[in-house]
Amino acid sequence: RKKAPAPPSQMAEPAGGWDAFHLFIFNNARLPEAALNHNVSGKVRLQFTVGPDFKPIHIQVLQALGYGCEAEAKRLIDLFTWGPPGASVVVELPFVR
């Protein structure tokens, strides 16, 4: 029997928990070359819903930095498994020189 999707008001969490996600970001986030060249640093804030395959869908940029940082942030959250399906989450990813 299939489990019903979580109500949209429920918040998603990364597989392995938030500490594992933050460690992953620390070890894998790369400041894009364009951001390095323009001395950009700060945070990208994204909001998304967890799809039935536990991957992010409907990704929206809430806070942008430009210079390729949003694409890098999306790449990073796409690499993680999230749950429960149907839940939403807001994530801040730091990009620091």
C-alpha positions as CSV (number, residue, x, y, z in Angstrom):
1,R,0.0,0.0,0.0
2,K,1.3,3.4,-1.0
3,K,1.8,6.1,1.6
4,A,-0.3,9.3,1.0
5,P,1.8,12.4,0.1
6,A,2.5,14.8,3.0
7,P,0.3,17.8,3.3
8,P,1.9,20.8,1.6
9,S,2.2,22.7,4.9
10,Q,4.7,20.1,6.2
11,M,8.3,21.1,5.9
12,A,10.8,18.9,4.0
13,E,14.1,17.7,5.3
14,P,17.2,16.4,3.6
15,A,18.0,12.7,3.8
16,G,20.4,12.3,6.6
17,G,19.3,15.5,8.3
18,W,20.3,19.1,8.2
19,D,23.8,18.5,9.6
20,A,24.6,16.2,6.8
21,F,23.2,18.7,4.3
22,H,25.2,21.6,5.7
23,L,28.4,19.4,5.6
24,F,27.7,18.5,2.0
25,I,27.2,22.2,1.1
26,F,30.5,23.1,2.9
27,N,32.4,20.4,1.0
28,N,30.8,20.8,-2.4
29,A,29.7,24.4,-3.0
30,R,31.8,26.2,-5.5
31,L,31.7,30.0,-6.0
32,P,31.3,30.4,-9.8
33,E,34.2,32.0,-11.7
34,A,32.0,35.0,-12.6
35,A,31.2,35.6,-9.0
36,L,34.9,35.3,-8.1
37,N,35.8,37.8,-10.8
38,H,33.2,40.3,-9.5
39,N,34.0,39.8,-5.8
40,V,30.5,38.5,-5.1
41,S,29.6,36.8,-1.8
42,G,26.4,36.2,0.1
43,K,23.5,33.8,0.3
44,V,21.1,32.4,-2.3
45,R,17.7,31.5,-0.9
46,L,15.6,28.9,-2.7
47,Q,12.2,27.5,-2.2
48,F,11.0,24.2,-3.7
49,T,8.6,21.3,-3.3
50,V,9.6,17.7,-2.9
51,G,8.4,15.6,-5.8
52,P,7.2,12.0,-5.6
53,D,10.8,10.8,-6.5
54,F,12.1,12.7,-3.4
55,K,13.8,15.3,-5.7
56,P,13.2,19.1,-5.7
57,I,10.6,20.4,-8.1
58,H,9.1,23.9,-8.7
59,I,12.4,25.6,-7.6
60,Q,12.0,29.3,-7.0
61,V,14.8,31.8,-6.3
62,L,13.8,34.0,-3.3
63,Q,17.1,35.8,-2.9
64,A,19.6,36.0,-5.8
65,L,23.3,36.9,-6.0
66,G,23.7,36.6,-9.8
67,Y,26.9,35.6,-11.6
68,G,25.9,31.9,-11.7
69,C,25.3,31.5,-8.0
70,E,21.7,30.5,-8.5
71,A,22.6,27.7,-10.9
72,E,25.2,26.4,-8.5
73,A,22.6,26.5,-5.6
74,K,20.1,24.5,-7.8
75,R,22.8,22.0,-8.7
76,L,23.6,21.4,-5.0
77,I,20.0,20.9,-3.9
78,D,19.3,18.6,-6.9
79,L,22.1,16.3,-5.7
80,F,20.3,15.7,-2.4
81,T,17.3,13.5,-1.6
82,W,14.5,15.2,0.3
83,G,11.4,14.1,2.0
84,P,8.5,13.8,2.5
85,P,7.0,14.1,-1.0
86,G,4.6,17.1,-1.3
87,A,6.4,19.0,1.4
88,S,8.0,22.4,0.8
89,V,11.3,23.9,2.0
90,V,13.2,27.1,2.0
91,V,17.0,26.7,1.9
92,E,19.8,29.3,2.2
93,L,23.1,28.5,0.6
94,P,26.2,30.6,1.4
95,F,28.6,31.7,-1.3
96,V,31.6,33.2,0.3
97,R,35.0,34.2,-1.2
